[in-house]
């Protein structure tokens, strides 16, 4: 799948933003006044910034408002609803903490639940696709949630907890890569099932249907740069989990180290998300004899 | 709404004969022509006369080579591919805006371009590559089964079939109601063992593909072949002398003697 920068930025930034909102919603930490403003500003900048970035990959953004209409069947539509609800509820909760020095506990818990549900719906957009076997698995959802929760823990300054969650996320990521690598083959789609010609023998492409490229190849048969996958996996684990975990576990009170850890984590997360797309093979590639 | 209908009154679709298709791409061109001038926005081309031309097509003809497992000559199969108008169309249910839908009256899967926001998720959900986002208009394009031809009473009756079917010079494309077991297309599918593409994806395509018939297998290429063997194995007369003389110079004769 084509690793579009807009979608990578959307899913990483909004994931961290909603993760932070979830922690703030359960009053971890309980913040008030200007401190609260700072936390919520960061969380909303990430969450809303990410959502805005996602609109850049739309071909016809003027119809984006219609994305609220199909919540009965479409995960993308559900994501639109839940994300807006989460932002509204957390906005009310934040107003209480910033302006009234009051925590509306139930509202906070509701907002936290909606924030994590937003991340869940985002993950389901990918995990629902049978056409991309690498994504079509509950570990996709688990990882999206873990990245959001651990990134949120890091941003909200939970030193020990964040370190543990970051390492746990890294471990699940490694385990998930191991599982996902063989999934395309395990699902059994081949050029033979794609063409129905397997009963005759071994099929290979003789001629592509067009000499140039097309939308399908650009969007779904992304094969460039996969040779760096190993390096990027190492980067995703080291920068995404190990280094930030060590940084915050060692210098637990320093704000500078916390910021540094967050930036390093985001770098690793970007590598992870790039791989998430670049390594995902769509079954349509079988028709072109390439994945 | 992007909920799929429980059932459709008819299941209009195509039956494509892989035995007959000659790979001429006439269906591709007629499809592009009709659908650029009619339903929805035109099918655009990018850099059409430049070094990297590409564009939107609703129908594309692949070509595959099949190598029999027991050896024997490989076979080329031309393979037209367009939307299969699946019963369980995953492209429809993922659509967030309600632009994609499957019609109850005839089962055709369509895109309402006025509602499409161009997110491309439906193209991701389709295993067959049947949907292409138009790069100029930014909306999703797909086969309409020529919905603007098949019911069009302004056209002569023989033209009220999809453009690709009308134009196919080999008669490899057939159009009809696949939910009616008595229709010509259903009979053809039953007779020739019509098959689904990627059945493991669970999409239940309406369009069927008729497999290529087995080719004749003979041990001898042709019964006349023996008569085409060279009559004289070794040259005689002047040519024989020349052969020997030249062979002596180059040393080839010694080789020949050694070999014999």
Interface residues (C-beta under 8 A of the other chain):
Chain A: X1 X57 X58 X59 X60 X61 X62 X63 X64 X66 X67 X68 X69 X70 X72 X73 X74 X75 X76 X77 X80 X125 X128 X129 X130 X131 X132 X187 X188 X189 X191 X193 X194 X195 X196 X197 X199 X200 X201 X202 X203 X204 X205 X206 X207 X208 X209 X210 X211 X212 X213 X214 X215 X216 X219 X220 X282 X283 X284 X287 X288
Chain B: X1 X2 X3 X18 X28 X52 X53 X54 X55 X56 X57 X60 X61 X62 X63 X64 X65 X66 X67 X68 X69 X74 X75 X76 X77 X79 X81 X90 X92 X93 X94 X95 X96 X97 X98 X99 X114 X115 X116 X117 X118 X119 X120 X121 X123 X124 X125 X126 X127 X128 X129 X132 X133 X134 X135 X137 X138 X139 X140 X195 X196 X197 X198 X199 X200 X201 X202 X209 X211 X212 X214
